[in-house]
Amino acid sequence: MQLNAENLFLFLDEELPANWQSLPEKQWQNLSRASVSNKSLEKLKRLASTILEEKPHVVGLNEVGGEESIQNFSKLFLEDLYDAYLVEGNSDRGIDVGYLVLKSWGKKFELTSYKDRPINFLYPHEKAASSAKTSHMFSRDCAELKIFAGEDHKDPEMILFLVHLKSKLDPEGIDPFGNLRRGAEVQTLLEIYKESKEKHPGVPKAVLGDFNGVAREDGHEMEFQGIYQESDLKNALELAKIEGEFYATQVQFSRMGQRTLLQFDYIFLSEELHHRLVVEETFVYRYRNEMGIHSSLPTNFDEKLALPSDHYPVVVTLDFSN
């Protein structure tokens, strides 16, 4: 599962009372003295119920507030069924990428961070000013998770790469929609992927995360072109022929209220995994409402704000039985 959990901050500076799951929101927030608000109690419960309903072996999380938040979320809301793997990255908002891995799976794991990997990129004004800086890094991180069958950590069974690419925000007016920086991050991600293919040929790989742009093969923004020209990666939702509104992982509204459906969240599969995709169990999850029914996409901004996250999870099932 790939899930941008939208500002999943969960810091606790006070002891949890016995009735913490039913606390009013103000009392819930008072348990933390952090400078950022905790994610609302109700939204945390709904995110957790989504994960527990599907119970994926691996969840790739975006926008989680560091090691403390991901550990608290797993222990308190996911019945302590998952181990967390996270290295705090480069985000100036404190939103990191991390993995939740089902404890009962019985595999061994190794996490590698590429947060210090240069992306061979400077903004045009930095080049013109002959800046001492030689390159920026990933906006957050590229987190590699190797999955092993045994203790020796010699030959991985599968390798995952989790990213949260540069957003479209450009408050300084130096990179409209973040296209240049995001494009450099894509190219560096592809370099890391190619290096892994050379080091571990034939090992199945997946690249997942919030790409902050349209990276679909049937119509993508220019910065994602290299995915299809330089790699064997395929979008799992396109392999499964998920079409129309069913592939939307985010709904955006203009100031005039116009609705746009987008796929920003992806699980890309290497060639070794294409035939292992279970099409009927690959989809974009729709959150359940207060009646327990999978709700339709929001029709206005208020409905969107009521969702547990502004992104929908991508669920991909792979069959390794043969």
C-alpha positions as a Python dict, from the first residue, in 0.01 Angstrom:
ca = {
    (1, 'M'): (0, 0, 0),
    (2, 'Q'): (112, 354, -81),
    (3, 'L'): (-40, 623, 142),
    (4, 'N'): (23, 993, 181),
    (5, 'A'): (-115, 1031, 533),
    (6, 'E'): (-126, 1416, 521),
    (7, 'N'): (59, 1566, 815),
    (8, 'L'): (67, 1257, 1033),
    (9, 'F'): (216, 1422, 1339),
    (10, 'L'): (170, 1223, 1658),
    (11, 'F'): (375, 1353, 1951),
    (12, 'L'): (289, 1268, 2310),
    (13, 'D'): (430, 1465, 2603),
    (14, 'E'): (166, 1361, 2854),
    (15, 'E'): (69, 1015, 2975),
    (16, 'L'): (-225, 872, 2785),
    (17, 'P'): (-539, 842, 2997),
    (18, 'A'): (-728, 514, 2994),
    (19, 'N'): (-1005, 670, 2784),
    (20, 'W'): (-771, 834, 2530),
    (21, 'Q'): (-954, 688, 2230),
    (22, 'S'): (-1268, 884, 2321),
    (23, 'L'): (-1108, 1214, 2418),
    (24, 'P'): (-1253, 1538, 2281),
    (25, 'E'): (-1024, 1686, 2018),
    (26, 'K'): (-901, 1970, 2240),
    (27, 'Q'): (-793, 1726, 2512),
    (28, 'W'): (-627, 1507, 2249),
    (29, 'Q'): (-423, 1803, 2126),
    (30, 'N'): (-327, 1894, 2483),
    (31, 'L'): (-132, 1568, 2511),
    (32, 'S'): (140, 1725, 2295),
    (33, 'R'): (353, 2034, 2349),
    (34, 'A'): (502, 2024, 2000),
    (35, 'S'): (497, 2332, 1778),
    (36, 'V'): (275, 2150, 1526),
    (37, 'S'): (-69, 2008, 1597),
    (38, 'N'): (-115, 1635, 1615),
    (39, 'K'): (-331, 1483, 1345),
    (40, 'S'): (-687, 1474, 1468),
    (41, 'L'): (-787, 1170, 1671),
    (42, 'E'): (-1077, 1082, 1443),
    (43, 'K'): (-865, 1105, 1128),
    (44, 'L'): (-597, 886, 1285),
    (45, 'K'): (-862, 626, 1368),
    (46, 'R'): (-994, 631, 1012),
    (47, 'L'): (-647, 598, 861),
    (48, 'A'): (-575, 308, 1093),
    (49, 'S'): (-901, 132, 1008),
    (50, 'T'): (-811, 163, 640),
    (51, 'I'): (-475, -7, 695),
    (52, 'L'): (-617, -273, 927),
    (53, 'E'): (-897, -351, 683),
    (54, 'E'): (-654, -425, 400),
    (55, 'K'): (-366, -540, 626),
    (56, 'P'): (-95, -500, 360),
    (57, 'H'): (246, -654, 418),
    (58, 'V'): (408, -315, 350),
    (59, 'V'): (277, 39, 375),
    (60, 'G'): (480, 319, 219),
    (61, 'L'): (390, 633, 415),
    (62, 'N'): (437, 995, 310),
    (63, 'E'): (402, 1302, 532),
    (64, 'V'): (471, 1129, 862),
    (65, 'G'): (624, 1341, 1136),
    (66, 'G'): (943, 1150, 1200),
    (67, 'E'): (1037, 845, 1404),
    (68, 'E'): (823, 930, 1706),
    (69, 'S'): (507, 982, 1503),
    (70, 'I'): (535, 663, 1300),
    (71, 'Q'): (615, 455, 1610),
    (72, 'N'): (323, 604, 1805),
    (73, 'F'): (87, 549, 1514),
    (74, 'S'): (187, 185, 1480),
    (75, 'K'): (173, 107, 1851),
    (76, 'L'): (-144, 295, 1943),
    (77, 'F'): (-358, 272, 1631),
    (78, 'L'): (-241, -38, 1441),
    (79, 'E'): (-257, -284, 1732),
    (80, 'D'): (125, -297, 1728),
    (81, 'L'): (106, -526, 1424),
    (82, 'Y'): (368, -332, 1226),
    (83, 'D'): (735, -249, 1259),
    (84, 'A'): (836, 99, 1145),
    (85, 'Y'): (1137, 188, 928),
    (86, 'L'): (1216, 557, 889),
    (87, 'V'): (1514, 790, 861),
    (88, 'E'): (1430, 1155, 909),
    (89, 'G'): (1490, 1333, 580),
    (90, 'N'): (1534, 1681, 434),
    (91, 'S'): (1181, 1821, 464),
    (92, 'D'): (1160, 2174, 602),
    (93, 'R'): (809, 2084, 724),
    (94, 'G'): (920, 1779, 919),
    (95, 'I'): (724, 1542, 694),
    (96, 'D'): (916, 1223, 622),
    (97, 'V'): (878, 902, 425),
    (98, 'G'): (874, 572, 609),
    (99, 'Y'): (765, 211, 591),
    (100, 'L'): (531, 4, 804),
    (101, 'V'): (602, -369, 770),
    (102, 'L'): (375, -644, 901),
    (103, 'K'): (554, -820, 1189),
    (104, 'S'): (395, -1158, 1114),
    (105, 'W'): (543, -1162, 763),
    (106, 'G'): (860, -1319, 898),
    (107, 'K'): (1105, -1144, 665),
    (108, 'K'): (1417, -944, 743),
    (109, 'F'): (1465, -586, 629),
    (110, 'E'): (1738, -332, 563),
    (111, 'L'): (1667, 40, 526),
    (112, 'T'): (1893, 276, 331),
    (113, 'S'): (1842, 652, 307),
    (114, 'Y'): (1951, 859, 7),
    (115, 'K'): (1871, 1190, 172),
    (116, 'D'): (2235, 1301, 128),
    (117, 'R'): (2254, 1197, -237),
    (118, 'P'): (2308, 1503, -461),
    (119, 'I'): (2045, 1540, -733),
    (120, 'N'): (2286, 1730, -963),
    (121, 'F'): (2067, 2037, -961),
    (122, 'L'): (2096, 2408, -892),
    (123, 'Y'): (1829, 2668, -960),
    (124, 'P'): (1911, 2902, -1252),
    (125, 'H'): (1979, 3197, -1021),
    (126, 'E'): (2221, 2984, -817),
    (127, 'K'): (2416, 2892, -1129),
    (128, 'A'): (2430, 3256, -1239),
    (129, 'A'): (2559, 3364, -899),
    (130, 'S'): (2838, 3105, -903),
    (131, 'S'): (2711, 2965, -575),
    (132, 'A'): (2944, 2759, -360),
    (133, 'K'): (2667, 2501, -340),
    (134, 'T'): (2717, 2225, -596),
    (135, 'S'): (2377, 2057, -577),
    (136, 'H'): (2052, 2026, -386),
    (137, 'M'): (1939, 1696, -234),
    (138, 'F'): (1601, 1523, -239),
    (139, 'S'): (1325, 1742, -97),
    (140, 'R'): (1254, 1464, 153),
    (141, 'D'): (1431, 1136, 81),
    (142, 'C'): (1448, 828, -133),
    (143, 'A'): (1418, 542, 117),
    (144, 'E'): (1527, 198, 0),
    (145, 'L'): (1392, -110, 177),
    (146, 'K'): (1555, -443, 100),
    (147, 'I'): (1349, -750, 188),
    (148, 'F'): (1533, -1071, 278),
    (149, 'A'): (1412, -1425, 336),
    (150, 'G'): (1676, -1508, 597),
    (151, 'E'): (1927, -1364, 839),
    (152, 'D'): (2230, -1348, 609),
    (153, 'H'): (2119, -1029, 427),
    (154, 'K'): (2303, -1154, 118),
    (155, 'D'): (2051, -1163, -164),
    (156, 'P'): (1728, -961, -127),
    (157, 'E'): (1401, -1111, -244),
    (158, 'M'): (1265, -768, -334),
    (159, 'I'): (1369, -403, -315),
    (160, 'L'): (1141, -101, -264),
    (161, 'F'): (1214, 267, -320),
    (162, 'L'): (986, 518, -147),
    (163, 'V'): (980, 887, -242),
    (164, 'H'): (788, 1208, -189),
    (165, 'L'): (897, 1431, -475),
    (166, 'K'): (913, 1811, -479),
    (167, 'S'): (572, 1974, -450),
    (168, 'K'): (423, 2218, -699),
    (169, 'L'): (454, 2502, -448),
    (170, 'D'): (696, 2779, -546),
    (171, 'P'): (675, 3050, -277),
    (172, 'E'): (1003, 3212, -386),
    (173, 'G'): (905, 3231, -753),
    (174, 'I'): (1221, 3053, -869),
    (175, 'D'): (1078, 2730, -1015),
    (176, 'P'): (718, 2749, -1142),
    (177, 'F'): (522, 2448, -1011),
    (178, 'G'): (850, 2295, -889),
    (179, 'N'): (903, 2133, -1228),
    (180, 'L'): (1281, 2177, -1249),
    (181, 'R'): (1357, 2048, -900),
    (182, 'R'): (1109, 1761, -932),
    (183, 'G'): (1256, 1663, -1269),
    (184, 'A'): (1603, 1646, -1115),
    (185, 'E'): (1469, 1429, -834),
    (186, 'V'): (1310, 1193, -1089),
    (187, 'Q'): (1640, 1159, -1275),
    (188, 'T'): (1829, 1085, -954),
    (189, 'L'): (1564, 832, -854),
    (190, 'L'): (1613, 660, -1190),
    (191, 'E'): (1990, 659, -1139),
    (192, 'I'): (1946, 491, -800),
    (193, 'Y'): (1706, 240, -956),
    (194, 'K'): (1951, 159, -1238),
    (195, 'E'): (2237, 115, -990),
    (196, 'S'): (2022, -129, -795),
    (197, 'K'): (1939, -324, -1111),
    (198, 'E'): (2310, -356, -1189),
    (199, 'K'): (2394, -465, -834),
    (200, 'H'): (2093, -695, -793),
    (201, 'P'): (1997, -817, -1143),
    (202, 'G'): (1673, -1009, -1163),
    (203, 'V'): (1557, -901, -816),
    (204, 'P'): (1200, -762, -830),
    (205, 'K'): (1176, -393, -750),
    (206, 'A'): (902, -137, -691),
    (207, 'V'): (913, 242, -678),
    (208, 'L'): (633, 405, -482),
    (209, 'G'): (529, 733, -331),
    (210, 'D'): (368, 1070, -385),
    (211, 'F'): (514, 1200, -712),
    (212, 'N'): (340, 1539, -686),
    (213, 'G'): (252, 1528, -1053),
    (214, 'V'): (90, 1322, -1326),
    (215, 'A'): (333, 1040, -1405),
    (216, 'R'): (96, 809, -1594),
    (217, 'E'): (221, 655, -1917),
    (218, 'D'): (-101, 750, -2098),
    (219, 'G'): (-41, 1119, -2027),
    (220, 'H'): (238, 1251, -1808),
    (221, 'E'): (411, 1577, -1729),
    (222, 'M'): (749, 1619, -1896),
    (223, 'E'): (961, 1563, -1585),
    (224, 'F'): (841, 1201, -1571),
    (225, 'Q'): (927, 1109, -1929),
    (226, 'G'): (1246, 931, -1824),
    (227, 'I'): (1048, 669, -1633),
    (228, 'Y'): (922, 533, -1964),
    (229, 'Q'): (1225, 608, -2180),
    (230, 'E'): (1495, 486, -1942),
    (231, 'S'): (1342, 209, -1730),
    (232, 'D'): (1117, -96, -1730),
    (233, 'L'): (893, 52, -1460),
    (234, 'K'): (518, 38, -1517),
    (235, 'N'): (237, 202, -1320),
    (236, 'A'): (51, -80, -1142),
    (237, 'L'): (-286, 91, -1187),
    (238, 'E'): (-235, 112, -1563),
    (239, 'L'): (-121, -251, -1576),
    (240, 'A'): (-446, -336, -1397),
    (241, 'K'): (-639, -116, -1644),
    (242, 'I'): (-788, 102, -1371),
    (243, 'E'): (-952, 386, -1562),
    (244, 'G'): (-1148, 708, -1523),
    (245, 'E'): (-1220, 838, -1175),
    (246, 'F'): (-1113, 504, -1026),
    (247, 'Y'): (-742, 587, -1064),
    (248, 'A'): (-771, 926, -892),
    (249, 'T'): (-563, 945, -575),
    (250, 'Q'): (-625, 1314, -517),
    (251, 'V'): (-910, 1555, -585),
    (252, 'Q'): (-824, 1922, -629),
    (253, 'F'): (-1058, 2220, -634),
    (254, 'S'): (-991, 2555, -796),
    (255, 'R'): (-1088, 2883, -630),
    (256, 'M'): (-1402, 2874, -842),
    (257, 'G'): (-1483, 2525, -715),
    (258, 'Q'): (-1392, 2337, -1032),
    (259, 'R'): (-1297, 1978, -953),
    (260, 'T'): (-996, 1799, -1102),
    (261, 'L'): (-923, 1428, -1052),
    (262, 'L'): (-554, 1333, -1050),
    (263, 'Q'): (-327, 1039, -990),
    (264, 'F'): (-32, 1173, -787),
    (265, 'D'): (40, 853, -590),
    (266, 'Y'): (204, 557, -760),
    (267, 'I'): (339, 208, -723),
    (268, 'F'): (565, 138, -1019),
    (269, 'L'): (668, -223, -1080),
    (270, 'S'): (982, -358, -1244),
    (271, 'E'): (948, -605, -1530),
    (272, 'E'): (994, -901, -1293),
    (273, 'L'): (667, -807, -1121),
    (274, 'H'): (439, -727, -1414),
    (275, 'H'): (310, -1084, -1448),
    (276, 'R'): (272, -1119, -1071),
    (277, 'L'): (18, -839, -1042),
    (278, 'V'): (-320, -958, -914),
    (279, 'V'): (-542, -729, -1119),
    (280, 'E'): (-865, -785, -926),
    (281, 'E'): (-690, -694, -598),
    (282, 'T'): (-520, -378, -726),
    (283, 'F'): (-712, -52, -679),
    (284, 'V'): (-734, 292, -522),
    (285, 'Y'): (-900, 260, -184),
    (286, 'R'): (-1197, 487, -108),
    (287, 'Y'): (-1231, 587, 257),
    (288, 'R'): (-1533, 467, 451),
    (289, 'N'): (-1776, 724, 589),
    (290, 'E'): (-1927, 734, 938),
    (291, 'M'): (-2175, 464, 830),
    (292, 'G'): (-1894, 231, 726),
    (293, 'I'): (-1968, 268, 355),
    (294, 'H'): (-1698, 342, 99),
    (295, 'S'): (-1770, 703, 11),
    (296, 'S'): (-1760, 859, -334),
    (297, 'L'): (-1510, 1128, -429),
    (298, 'P'): (-1570, 1470, -270),
    (299, 'T'): (-1772, 1720, -471),
    (300, 'N'): (-1655, 2028, -280),
    (301, 'F'): (-1363, 2143, -66),
    (302, 'D'): (-1547, 2092, 264),
    (303, 'E'): (-1606, 1726, 182),
    (304, 'K'): (-1238, 1692, 97),
    (305, 'L'): (-1136, 1845, 431),
    (306, 'A'): (-1344, 1584, 612),
    (307, 'L'): (-1140, 1297, 465),
    (308, 'P'): (-871, 1137, 685),
    (309, 'S'): (-614, 1240, 423),
    (310, 'D'): (-619, 1451, 108),
    (311, 'H'): (-470, 1151, -77),
    (312, 'Y'): (-627, 810, -132),
    (313, 'P'): (-423, 491, -76),
    (314, 'V'): (-304, 277, -366),
    (315, 'V'): (-338, -97, -297),
    (316, 'V'): (-135, -342, -504),
    (317, 'T'): (-137, -720, -464),
    (318, 'L'): (141, -943, -600),
    (319, 'D'): (131, -1321, -631),
    (320, 'F'): (461, -1500, -557),
    (321, 'S'): (311, -1848, -534),
    (322, 'N'): (482, -1970, -852),
}
